[in-house]
């Protein structure tokens, strides 16, 4: 998005202006308009006459045709998300992040194809490979997230797509996205990335050459833990397939949910900065604690893939994990539970990216097949919300005290 002089607008400015077309915020016979696109709820669309009805079938994208094809509320959100990726030709919305991943993979894969899937992928993505894709005759090969251009050794004539997630959502290894993209382009392989952790504001994935960028909008886009949604943005070569598959599968989001997501999107830049600054402060504090064996945060120089993070990312977000000392015994697991249970400012729950902090015991070794992850102790994943970091650190001090008591210290 550019201003009237052709100058590129900053991220916060683009977020404030995106998706506010006058035809979505005003009325043709009245001057001016409202700030936010309203909630357009619709199933049936009425036509003036049969000629109008027939003409409408020629192009149904972002045109009133039938409620399943969307309304200006969802189009405004899709256009706003699309604007975060200047290289994107279009964006489709889905009722969840998992639905977005499925929609993207089903758009590019065919029976007999081979998919290369990062070994640190979100567990539902792994389950999709073992279930849905396997049932459709697609073979999945899981690969080391740190493979870089070594991924070429895994590519065959049947390799159709490479799926990345950087960093991984449990152990936070950062992939060498440009190196993988370079291999894929030489071999005519499609690249996809789950970019939920960073969003395009922190990792301009399509700017690095990725073909298809996927977001679980449930997380940072919505930002308030009250809407399930996903999105897929694609370059010009793959946009028609993404759009047509989404329409063919009947994927649609509620206009009320789209309106809430658009409202959350307006503050994404500001929220991400706060999430990232606070999470880094908490991570640095944890790294100095005697009870902590390791902290897995991409912005820390000790983290795996930090060199790629420093090169490719514009900053951190609010999700990371840490390992406790004491090994991986049953007693240590009980102590981890005591830590999490004692926290007052961290909720216990799945998901992340909302304004509230969360703590979750995680065991990533169960979700690996191509690589081993041998943590020195049990892991806790933290979503750092918008609370004051000093308060969160005080809460974690209480949690570590509970851990020490449970360990007999």
MARFISE-451740 format. One record per residue (C-alpha): residue in three letters; x negated, y, z negated. Coordinates in nm, 4 decimals, m for minus. Layout:
# residues N
+--------+----------+----------+----------+
: residu :       xx :       yy :       zz :
+--------+----------+----------+----------+
:    ala :        X :        Y :        Z :
...
+--------+----------+----------+----------+
END
This chain:
# residues 409
+--------+----------+----------+----------+
: residu :       xx :       yy :       zz :
+--------+----------+----------+----------+
:    unk :   0.0000 :   0.0000 :   0.0000 :
:    unk :  m0.1338 :   0.3419 :   0.1004 :
:    unk :  m0.0363 :   0.7019 :   0.0288 :
:    unk :   0.0680 :   0.9553 :   0.2941 :
:    unk :  m0.2965 :   1.0252 :   0.3827 :
:    unk :  m0.3821 :   0.6587 :   0.4366 :
:    unk :  m0.5702 :   0.6210 :   0.1073 :
:    unk :  m0.5323 :   0.2881 :  m0.0740 :
:    unk :  m0.3264 :   0.3195 :  m0.3916 :
:    unk :  m0.4471 :   0.1721 :  m0.7216 :
:    unk :  m0.2931 :  m0.1404 :  m0.8727 :
:    unk :  m0.0845 :   0.0402 :  m1.1354 :
:    unk :   0.0516 :   0.2818 :  m0.8741 :
:    unk :   0.1392 :   0.0006 :  m0.6359 :
:    unk :   0.3200 :  m0.1870 :  m0.9129 :
:    unk :   0.5246 :   0.1214 :  m0.9957 :
:    unk :   0.6305 :   0.1818 :  m0.6350 :
:    unk :   0.6591 :  m0.1638 :  m0.4815 :
:    unk :   0.9932 :  m0.3119 :  m0.3795 :
:    unk :   1.1803 :   0.0178 :  m0.3973 :
:    unk :   1.2978 :   0.0590 :  m0.0396 :
:    unk :   1.5628 :   0.3266 :  m0.0003 :
:    unk :   1.8041 :   0.0759 :   0.1562 :
:    unk :   1.7821 :  m0.1248 :  m0.1686 :
:    unk :   1.8069 :   0.1673 :  m0.4110 :
:    unk :   2.0518 :   0.4050 :  m0.2418 :
:    unk :   2.3711 :   0.4318 :  m0.0398 :
:    unk :   2.3692 :   0.5301 :   0.3284 :
:    unk :   2.6304 :   0.8053 :   0.2884 :
:    unk :   2.4768 :   0.9653 :  m0.0208 :
:    unk :   2.1429 :   1.1438 :  m0.0627 :
:    unk :   1.8876 :   1.0324 :  m0.3197 :
:    unk :   1.9025 :   0.7001 :  m0.4982 :
:    unk :   1.8361 :   0.5120 :  m0.8195 :
:    unk :   1.4952 :   0.4120 :  m0.9556 :
:    unk :   1.5383 :   0.0333 :  m0.9805 :
:    unk :   1.6948 :  m0.1956 :  m0.7206 :
:    unk :   2.0228 :  m0.3138 :  m0.8740 :
:    unk :   2.1287 :  m0.6722 :  m0.9361 :
:    unk :   2.2938 :  m0.7966 :  m0.6171 :
:    unk :   2.4835 :  m1.1171 :  m0.7011 :
:    unk :   2.6250 :  m1.3020 :  m0.4047 :
:    unk :   2.7143 :  m1.6352 :  m0.2565 :
:    unk :   2.9472 :  m1.5444 :   0.0325 :
:    unk :   2.8524 :  m1.2571 :   0.2624 :
:    unk :   3.1340 :  m1.0988 :   0.4640 :
:    unk :   3.0957 :  m0.9928 :   0.8290 :
:    unk :   3.2754 :  m0.7233 :   1.0238 :
:    unk :   3.3695 :  m0.9555 :   1.3097 :
:    unk :   3.2681 :  m1.2745 :   1.4900 :
:    unk :   3.0039 :  m1.0934 :   1.6943 :
:    unk :   2.8445 :  m0.9687 :   1.3726 :
:    unk :   2.8599 :  m1.3202 :   1.2279 :
:    unk :   2.6867 :  m1.4701 :   1.5309 :
:    unk :   2.4208 :  m1.1993 :   1.5455 :
:    unk :   2.3333 :  m1.2549 :   1.1793 :
:    unk :   2.2168 :  m1.6113 :   1.2476 :
:    unk :   1.9295 :  m1.4923 :   1.4705 :
:    unk :   1.7176 :  m1.3604 :   1.1837 :
:    unk :   1.8142 :  m1.4412 :   0.8251 :
:    unk :   1.4930 :  m1.3372 :   0.6453 :
:    unk :   1.5601 :  m1.0430 :   0.4110 :
:    unk :   1.9000 :  m0.9914 :   0.5725 :
:    unk :   2.2407 :  m1.0471 :   0.4177 :
:    unk :   2.3479 :  m1.3847 :   0.5518 :
:    unk :   2.4370 :  m1.6163 :   0.2642 :
:    unk :   2.3450 :  m1.5971 :  m0.1035 :
:    unk :   2.0989 :  m1.8846 :  m0.0723 :
:    unk :   1.8828 :  m1.6655 :   0.1530 :
:    unk :   1.8597 :  m1.4042 :  m0.1220 :
:    unk :   1.9777 :  m1.0506 :  m0.1787 :
:    unk :   1.7954 :  m0.7147 :  m0.2053 :
:    unk :   1.7142 :  m0.7919 :  m0.5714 :
:    unk :   1.5035 :  m1.0968 :  m0.4873 :
:    unk :   1.3649 :  m0.9365 :  m0.1707 :
:    unk :   1.2403 :  m0.6403 :  m0.3752 :
:    unk :   1.0549 :  m0.8721 :  m0.6138 :
:    unk :   0.9077 :  m1.0808 :  m0.3308 :
:    unk :   0.7914 :  m0.7673 :  m0.1526 :
:    unk :   0.6341 :  m0.6324 :  m0.4727 :
:    unk :   0.4435 :  m0.9570 :  m0.5387 :
:    unk :   0.3421 :  m0.9733 :  m0.1744 :
:    unk :   0.1933 :  m0.6258 :  m0.2077 :
:    unk :  m0.0525 :  m0.7573 :  m0.4661 :
:    unk :  m0.2186 :  m0.9616 :  m0.1900 :
:    unk :  m0.2961 :  m0.7277 :   0.1033 :
:    unk :  m0.3787 :  m1.0296 :   0.3211 :
:    unk :  m0.0396 :  m1.1943 :   0.2590 :
:    unk :   0.2106 :  m1.2040 :   0.5434 :
:    unk :   0.4976 :  m1.2981 :   0.3143 :
:    unk :   0.6039 :  m1.4297 :  m0.0270 :
:    unk :   0.8759 :  m1.6739 :  m0.1262 :
:    unk :   1.0280 :  m1.7089 :  m0.4737 :
:    unk :   1.1062 :  m2.0348 :  m0.6535 :
:    unk :   1.2955 :  m2.1236 :  m0.9754 :
:    unk :   0.9732 :  m2.2298 :  m1.1552 :
:    unk :   0.5993 :  m2.2451 :  m1.1110 :
:    unk :   0.6155 :  m2.6211 :  m1.0559 :
:    unk :   0.8770 :  m2.5676 :  m0.7836 :
:    unk :   0.6413 :  m2.3175 :  m0.6188 :
:    unk :   0.3532 :  m2.5684 :  m0.6232 :
:    unk :   0.5792 :  m2.8386 :  m0.4779 :
:    unk :   0.7141 :  m2.6019 :  m0.2131 :
:    unk :   0.3665 :  m2.5011 :  m0.1024 :
:    unk :   0.2313 :  m2.8567 :  m0.0860 :
:    unk :   0.5368 :  m2.9903 :   0.0955 :
:    unk :   0.4999 :  m2.7105 :   0.3497 :
:    unk :   0.1449 :  m2.8043 :   0.4521 :
:    unk :   0.1179 :  m3.1813 :   0.3959 :
:    unk :   0.2511 :  m3.4675 :   0.6058 :
:    unk :   0.2553 :  m3.8469 :   0.5555 :
:    unk :  m0.0932 :  m3.9860 :   0.6043 :
:    unk :  m0.2658 :  m3.6635 :   0.4994 :
:    unk :  m0.5264 :  m3.6413 :   0.2277 :
:    unk :  m0.5210 :  m3.3718 :  m0.0423 :
:    unk :  m0.8250 :  m3.2697 :  m0.2471 :
:    unk :  m0.6979 :  m3.1641 :  m0.5918 :
:    unk :  m0.9146 :  m3.0053 :  m0.8610 :
:    unk :  m0.9554 :  m3.2351 :  m1.1616 :
:    unk :  m0.8699 :  m2.9537 :  m1.4055 :
:    unk :  m0.5292 :  m2.8920 :  m1.2473 :
:    unk :  m0.2194 :  m2.8133 :  m1.4489 :
:    unk :  m0.0739 :  m3.1471 :  m1.5609 :
:    unk :   0.2537 :  m3.1148 :  m1.3607 :
:    unk :   0.0378 :  m3.0632 :  m1.0504 :
:    unk :  m0.1402 :  m3.3927 :  m1.1258 :
:    unk :   0.1919 :  m3.5642 :  m1.1857 :
:    unk :   0.3159 :  m3.4355 :  m0.8518 :
:    unk :   0.0196 :  m3.5955 :  m0.6779 :
:    unk :   0.0787 :  m3.9329 :  m0.8454 :
:    unk :   0.4550 :  m3.9196 :  m0.7919 :
:    unk :   0.6176 :  m3.7007 :  m0.5265 :
:    unk :   0.3227 :  m3.6753 :  m0.2878 :
:    unk :   0.2319 :  m4.0415 :  m0.3221 :
:    unk :   0.5920 :  m4.1362 :  m0.2464 :
:    unk :   0.5695 :  m3.9274 :   0.0724 :
:    unk :   0.2519 :  m4.1017 :   0.1854 :
:    unk :  m0.0019 :  m3.8365 :   0.0877 :
:    unk :  m0.3284 :  m3.9541 :  m0.0691 :
:    unk :  m0.4834 :  m3.7367 :  m0.3409 :
:    unk :  m0.8537 :  m3.7273 :  m0.4235 :
:    unk :  m0.9391 :  m3.5430 :  m0.7462 :
:    unk :  m1.2651 :  m3.3491 :  m0.7459 :
:    unk :  m1.5022 :  m3.1875 :  m0.9957 :
:    unk :  m1.4075 :  m2.8197 :  m1.0457 :
:    unk :  m1.7785 :  m2.7289 :  m1.0277 :
:    unk :  m1.8346 :  m2.9017 :  m0.6945 :
:    unk :  m1.8690 :  m2.5811 :  m0.4885 :
:    unk :  m1.9756 :  m2.6418 :  m0.1301 :
:    unk :  m2.0437 :  m3.0034 :  m0.2259 :
:    unk :  m1.6743 :  m3.0576 :  m0.1574 :
:    unk :  m1.7684 :  m3.1133 :   0.2072 :
:    unk :  m1.8840 :  m3.4639 :   0.1143 :
:    unk :  m1.5266 :  m3.5492 :   0.0152 :
:    unk :  m1.3666 :  m3.4167 :   0.3325 :
:    unk :  m1.2504 :  m3.6634 :   0.5956 :
:    unk :  m1.0574 :  m3.6396 :   0.9197 :
:    unk :  m0.7408 :  m3.6851 :   0.7146 :
:    unk :  m0.8156 :  m3.4030 :   0.4678 :
:    unk :  m0.5409 :  m3.1508 :   0.5266 :
:    unk :  m0.5616 :  m2.9267 :   0.2192 :
:    unk :  m0.7755 :  m2.8335 :  m0.0808 :
:    unk :  m0.5975 :  m2.7242 :  m0.3987 :
:    unk :  m0.7820 :  m2.5051 :  m0.6512 :
:    unk :  m0.6982 :  m2.3731 :  m0.9973 :
:    unk :  m0.9567 :  m2.1312 :  m1.1289 :
:    unk :  m1.0087 :  m2.1286 :  m1.4165 :
:    unk :  m0.8470 :  m2.4532 :  m1.5300 :
:    unk :  m0.5701 :  m2.3915 :  m1.7817 :
:    unk :  m0.7131 :  m2.6125 :  m2.0605 :
:    unk :  m1.0926 :  m2.6055 :  m2.0342 :
:    unk :  m1.1351 :  m2.2960 :  m1.8147 :
:    unk :  m1.4065 :  m2.4027 :  m1.5725 :
:    unk :  m1.4360 :  m2.1417 :  m1.2963 :
:    unk :  m1.4558 :  m2.2693 :  m0.9401 :
:    unk :  m1.6773 :  m2.1314 :  m0.6636 :
:    unk :  m1.3800 :  m2.0278 :  m0.4538 :
:    unk :  m1.5768 :  m1.8603 :  m0.1693 :
:    unk :  m1.7972 :  m2.1678 :  m0.1239 :
:    unk :  m1.4981 :  m2.4018 :  m0.1070 :
:    unk :  m1.3158 :  m2.1678 :   0.1313 :
:    unk :  m1.6198 :  m2.1561 :   0.3615 :
:    unk :  m1.6246 :  m2.5366 :   0.3868 :
:    unk :  m1.2494 :  m2.5490 :   0.4455 :
:    unk :  m1.2602 :  m2.2913 :   0.7233 :
:    unk :  m1.5390 :  m2.4725 :   0.9057 :
:    unk :  m1.3348 :  m2.7912 :   0.8996 :
:    unk :  m0.9886 :  m2.6420 :   0.9625 :
:    unk :  m0.8591 :  m2.7360 :   0.6155 :
:    unk :  m0.5896 :  m2.5333 :   0.4385 :
:    unk :  m0.6793 :  m2.3844 :   0.0987 :
:    unk :  m0.4318 :  m2.3261 :  m0.1831 :
:    unk :  m0.4890 :  m2.1851 :  m0.5301 :
:    unk :  m0.2876 :  m2.1731 :  m0.8498 :
:    unk :  m0.3819 :  m1.8163 :  m0.9452 :
:    unk :  m0.1547 :  m1.7854 :  m1.2483 :
:    unk :  m0.4336 :  m1.7222 :  m1.5037 :
:    unk :  m0.5712 :  m1.4184 :  m1.3227 :
:    unk :  m0.2947 :  m1.3028 :  m1.0879 :
:    unk :  m0.4145 :  m1.1171 :  m0.7762 :
:    unk :  m0.4983 :  m0.8169 :  m0.9953 :
:    unk :  m0.7914 :  m1.0033 :  m1.1529 :
:    unk :  m0.8742 :  m1.2525 :  m0.8770 :
:    unk :  m0.7904 :  m1.1331 :  m0.5234 :
:    unk :  m0.7784 :  m1.4916 :  m0.4005 :
:    unk :  m0.6533 :  m1.4220 :  m0.0501 :
:    unk :  m0.9161 :  m1.1515 :  m0.0199 :
:    unk :  m1.1693 :  m1.4307 :  m0.0786 :
:    unk :  m1.0217 :  m1.6214 :   0.2139 :
:    unk :  m0.7704 :  m1.8510 :   0.0406 :
:    unk :  m0.4746 :  m1.9294 :   0.2684 :
:    unk :  m0.1976 :  m1.9707 :   0.0096 :
:    unk :  m0.1749 :  m1.8181 :  m0.3399 :
:    unk :   0.0652 :  m1.9617 :  m0.5986 :
:    unk :   0.1825 :  m1.7973 :  m0.9212 :
:    unk :   0.3863 :  m1.9297 :  m1.2104 :
:    unk :   0.5666 :  m1.5984 :  m1.2461 :
:    unk :   0.7062 :  m1.7331 :  m1.5735 :
:    unk :   0.3750 :  m1.6214 :  m1.7237 :
:    unk :   0.2238 :  m1.2774 :  m1.6607 :
:    unk :   0.4581 :  m1.1515 :  m1.3885 :
:    unk :   0.7653 :  m1.1797 :  m1.6123 :
:    unk :   0.5588 :  m1.1226 :  m1.9270 :
:    unk :   0.8415 :  m1.1540 :  m2.1784 :
:    unk :   0.8963 :  m1.5306 :  m2.2155 :
:    unk :   1.2548 :  m1.5183 :  m2.0944 :
:    unk :   1.2557 :  m1.6190 :  m1.7249 :
:    unk :   1.1368 :  m1.9241 :  m1.5290 :
:    unk :   1.0052 :  m1.8416 :  m1.1823 :
:    unk :   0.7311 :  m1.9089 :  m0.9297 :
:    unk :   0.6023 :  m1.7523 :  m0.6096 :
:    unk :   0.4006 :  m1.8528 :  m0.3044 :
:    unk :   0.2217 :  m1.5947 :  m0.0894 :
:    unk :   0.0703 :  m1.7015 :   0.2426 :
:    unk :  m0.1362 :  m1.5551 :   0.5228 :
:    unk :   0.0034 :  m1.5126 :   0.8732 :
:    unk :  m0.1018 :  m1.8603 :   0.9858 :
:    unk :   0.0911 :  m2.0393 :   0.7114 :
:    unk :   0.3702 :  m1.7989 :   0.6176 :
:    unk :   0.6283 :  m1.9410 :   0.8645 :
:    unk :   0.5818 :  m2.2941 :   0.7247 :
:    unk :   0.6129 :  m2.1718 :   0.3642 :
:    unk :   0.9281 :  m1.9734 :   0.4411 :
:    unk :   1.0945 :  m2.2453 :   0.6466 :
:    unk :   1.0212 :  m2.5198 :   0.3916 :
:    unk :   1.1576 :  m2.3060 :   0.1075 :
:    unk :   1.4751 :  m2.2392 :   0.3033 :
:    unk :   1.5003 :  m2.6063 :   0.3993 :
:    unk :   1.4703 :  m2.7153 :   0.0367 :
:    unk :   1.7312 :  m2.4611 :  m0.0704 :
:    unk :   1.4949 :  m2.2853 :  m0.3097 :
:    unk :   1.6508 :  m1.9732 :  m0.4599 :
:    unk :   1.6124 :  m1.7621 :  m0.7726 :
:    unk :   1.8881 :  m1.5953 :  m0.9697 :
:    unk :   1.9204 :  m1.2223 :  m0.8906 :
:    unk :   1.9404 :  m1.1543 :  m1.2646 :
:    unk :   1.6091 :  m1.3378 :  m1.3141 :
:    unk :   1.4563 :  m1.1560 :  m1.0171 :
:    unk :   1.5587 :  m0.8231 :  m1.1717 :
:    unk :   1.3973 :  m0.9165 :  m1.5047 :
:    unk :   1.0802 :  m1.0309 :  m1.3291 :
:    unk :   1.0630 :  m0.7083 :  m1.1295 :
:    unk :   1.1000 :  m0.5131 :  m1.4510 :
:    unk :   0.8161 :  m0.7095 :  m1.6086 :
:    unk :   0.5976 :  m0.6660 :  m1.3001 :
:    unk :   0.5958 :  m0.2870 :  m1.3406 :
:    unk :   0.3748 :  m0.3120 :  m1.6510 :
:    unk :   0.1548 :  m0.6008 :  m1.5320 :
:    unk :  m0.1614 :  m0.3936 :  m1.4905 :
:    unk :  m0.1385 :  m0.2435 :  m1.8375 :
:    unk :  m0.0437 :  m0.5722 :  m2.0045 :
:    unk :  m0.3213 :  m0.7717 :  m1.8377 :
:    unk :  m0.5812 :  m0.5232 :  m1.9578 :
:    unk :  m0.4528 :  m0.5493 :  m2.3163 :
:    unk :  m0.4295 :  m0.9294 :  m2.3001 :
:    unk :  m0.7825 :  m0.9514 :  m2.1630 :
:    unk :  m0.9460 :  m0.7083 :  m2.4056 :
:    unk :  m0.7797 :  m0.8657 :  m2.7077 :
:    unk :  m0.8525 :  m1.2234 :  m2.5990 :
:    unk :  m1.2192 :  m1.1460 :  m2.5451 :
:    unk :  m1.2427 :  m0.9864 :  m2.8904 :
:    unk :  m1.0821 :  m1.2915 :  m3.0515 :
:    unk :  m1.3001 :  m1.5302 :  m2.8482 :
:    unk :  m1.6174 :  m1.3503 :  m2.9506 :
:    unk :  m1.5120 :  m1.3621 :  m3.3150 :
:    unk :  m1.4346 :  m1.7342 :  m3.2963 :
:    unk :  m1.7704 :  m1.8047 :  m3.1334 :
:    unk :  m1.9408 :  m1.6707 :  m3.4475 :
:    unk :  m1.7444 :  m1.8886 :  m3.6932 :
:    unk :  m1.9106 :  m2.1864 :  m3.8601 :
:    unk :  m1.6016 :  m2.4053 :  m3.8131 :
:    unk :  m1.5993 :  m2.3592 :  m3.4336 :
:    unk :  m1.8094 :  m2.5872 :  m3.2138 :
:    unk :  m1.7432 :  m2.4164 :  m2.8789 :
:    unk :  m1.5300 :  m2.1466 :  m2.7192 :
:    unk :  m1.4058 :  m2.1957 :  m2.3616 :
:    unk :  m1.3492 :  m1.8460 :  m2.2245 :
:    unk :  m1.4702 :  m1.7631 :  m1.8703 :
:    unk :  m1.5894 :  m1.4150 :  m1.9691 :
:    unk :  m1.8361 :  m1.5536 :  m2.2240 :
:    unk :  m2.1846 :  m1.6116 :  m2.0784 :
:    unk :  m2.1885 :  m1.9567 :  m2.2436 :
:    unk :  m1.8823 :  m2.0752 :  m2.0511 :
:    unk :  m1.9091 :  m2.3085 :  m1.7518 :
:    unk :  m1.8752 :  m2.1157 :  m1.4283 :
:    unk :  m1.9386 :  m1.7752 :  m1.5861 :
:    unk :  m2.1620 :  m1.6713 :  m1.2945 :
:    unk :  m1.8718 :  m1.7225 :  m1.0526 :
:    unk :  m1.6400 :  m1.5442 :  m1.2929 :
:    unk :  m1.8665 :  m1.2385 :  m1.3119 :
:    unk :  m1.8961 :  m1.2322 :  m0.9322 :
:    unk :  m1.5329 :  m1.2913 :  m0.8280 :
:    unk :  m1.3050 :  m1.1735 :  m1.1105 :
:    unk :  m1.2180 :  m0.8172 :  m1.2043 :
:    unk :  m1.1673 :  m0.9049 :  m1.5704 :
:    unk :  m1.0304 :  m1.1643 :  m1.8136 :
:    unk :  m0.6735 :  m1.2469 :  m1.9064 :
:    unk :  m0.5375 :  m1.3704 :  m2.2378 :
:    unk :  m0.5651 :  m1.7510 :  m2.2303 :
:    unk :  m0.8594 :  m1.9564 :  m2.3572 :
:    unk :  m0.9385 :  m2.2476 :  m2.5883 :
:    unk :  m1.1848 :  m2.3410 :  m2.8592 :
:    unk :  m1.3173 :  m2.6647 :  m3.0068 :
:    unk :  m1.3417 :  m2.7278 :  m3.3782 :
:    unk :  m1.6271 :  m2.9077 :  m3.5465 :
:    unk :  m1.5744 :  m3.2402 :  m3.7205 :
:    unk :  m1.5630 :  m3.4668 :  m3.4200 :
:    unk :  m1.2540 :  m3.6292 :  m3.2703 :
:    unk :  m1.1404 :  m3.8447 :  m3.5609 :
:    unk :  m0.7834 :  m3.8833 :  m3.6847 :
:    unk :  m0.8737 :  m3.6790 :  m3.9932 :
:    unk :  m1.0042 :  m3.3991 :  m3.7717 :
:    unk :  m0.6818 :  m3.4120 :  m3.5706 :
:    unk :  m0.4822 :  m3.3707 :  m3.8915 :
:    unk :  m0.7041 :  m3.0743 :  m3.9841 :
:    unk :  m0.6373 :  m2.9173 :  m3.6449 :
:    unk :  m0.2639 :  m2.9540 :  m3.7067 :
:    unk :  m0.3079 :  m2.7898 :  m4.0478 :
:    unk :  m0.4823 :  m2.4956 :  m3.8800 :
:    unk :  m0.2067 :  m2.4449 :  m3.6241 :
:    unk :   0.0723 :  m2.4960 :  m3.8786 :
:    unk :  m0.0752 :  m2.2324 :  m4.1109 :
:    unk :  m0.0741 :  m1.9530 :  m3.8535 :
:    unk :   0.1870 :  m1.6829 :  m3.9082 :
:    unk :   0.1357 :  m1.4634 :  m3.6005 :
:    unk :   0.0874 :  m1.7443 :  m3.3462 :
:    unk :   0.3899 :  m1.9382 :  m3.2324 :
:    unk :   0.3655 :  m2.3057 :  m3.1396 :
:    unk :   0.4974 :  m2.3637 :  m2.7919 :
:    unk :   0.4215 :  m2.4391 :  m2.4286 :
:    unk :   0.3708 :  m2.1753 :  m2.1628 :
:    unk :   0.1778 :  m1.8505 :  m2.2070 :
:    unk :   0.1480 :  m1.5032 :  m2.0577 :
:    unk :   0.4191 :  m1.3504 :  m2.2742 :
:    unk :   0.3760 :  m1.0633 :  m2.5173 :
:    unk :   0.3612 :  m1.3025 :  m2.8145 :
:    unk :   0.0562 :  m1.5027 :  m2.9201 :
:    unk :   0.0698 :  m1.8831 :  m2.9133 :
:    unk :  m0.1482 :  m2.1651 :  m3.0447 :
:    unk :  m0.1303 :  m2.5167 :  m2.9029 :
:    unk :  m0.3324 :  m2.8315 :  m2.9775 :
:    unk :  m0.4558 :  m2.9705 :  m2.6442 :
:    unk :  m0.6429 :  m3.2865 :  m2.5456 :
:    unk :  m0.7731 :  m3.2268 :  m2.1910 :
:    unk :  m0.9660 :  m3.5521 :  m2.1661 :
:    unk :  m0.6357 :  m3.7308 :  m2.1092 :
:    unk :  m0.5833 :  m3.5350 :  m1.7865 :
:    unk :  m0.9132 :  m3.6113 :  m1.6104 :
:    unk :  m0.9963 :  m3.8803 :  m1.3597 :
:    unk :  m1.2879 :  m3.7496 :  m1.1520 :
:    unk :  m1.4847 :  m3.5917 :  m1.4364 :
:    unk :  m1.5345 :  m3.6443 :  m1.8072 :
:    unk :  m1.4667 :  m3.3781 :  m2.0672 :
:    unk :  m1.6292 :  m3.4711 :  m2.3925 :
:    unk :  m1.5506 :  m3.1881 :  m2.6332 :
:    unk :  m1.7460 :  m3.1794 :  m2.9583 :
:    unk :  m1.4175 :  m3.1675 :  m3.1468 :
:    unk :  m1.0447 :  m3.1189 :  m3.1121 :
:    unk :  m0.9278 :  m2.8241 :  m2.9013 :
:    unk :  m0.6802 :  m2.5465 :  m2.9697 :
:    unk :  m0.5565 :  m2.3303 :  m2.6832 :
:    unk :  m0.4667 :  m1.9701 :  m2.7611 :
:    unk :  m0.2459 :  m1.7305 :  m2.5716 :
:    unk :  m0.3421 :  m1.3863 :  m2.6986 :
:    unk :  m0.0418 :  m1.1583 :  m2.6797 :
:    unk :  m0.0018 :  m0.7866 :  m2.7295 :
:    unk :  m0.0449 :  m0.7813 :  m3.1080 :
:    unk :  m0.3385 :  m0.6025 :  m3.2685 :
:    unk :  m0.6477 :  m0.8243 :  m3.2345 :
:    unk :  m0.7563 :  m0.7485 :  m3.5912 :
:    unk :  m0.4288 :  m0.8958 :  m3.7158 :
:    unk :  m0.4696 :  m1.2049 :  m3.5009 :
:    unk :  m0.8238 :  m1.2539 :  m3.6288 :
:    unk :  m0.7004 :  m1.2304 :  m3.9883 :
:    unk :  m0.4395 :  m1.4933 :  m3.9078 :
:    unk :  m0.7044 :  m1.7205 :  m3.7570 :
:    unk :  m0.9188 :  m1.6745 :  m4.0680 :
:    unk :  m0.6278 :  m1.8193 :  m4.2648 :
:    unk :  m0.6043 :  m2.1032 :  m4.0141 :
:    unk :  m0.9724 :  m2.1881 :  m4.0420 :
:    unk :  m0.9403 :  m2.1883 :  m4.4214 :
:    unk :  m0.6558 :  m2.4397 :  m4.3871 :
:    unk :  m0.8768 :  m2.6493 :  m4.1586 :
:    unk :  m1.1577 :  m2.6482 :  m4.4147 :
:    unk :  m0.9236 :  m2.7605 :  m4.6911 :
:    unk :  m0.7862 :  m3.0397 :  m4.4739 :
:    unk :  m1.1411 :  m3.1527 :  m4.3920 :
:    unk :  m1.2206 :  m3.1646 :  m4.7614 :
:    unk :  m1.4426 :  m2.8569 :  m4.7594 :
+--------+----------+----------+----------+
END
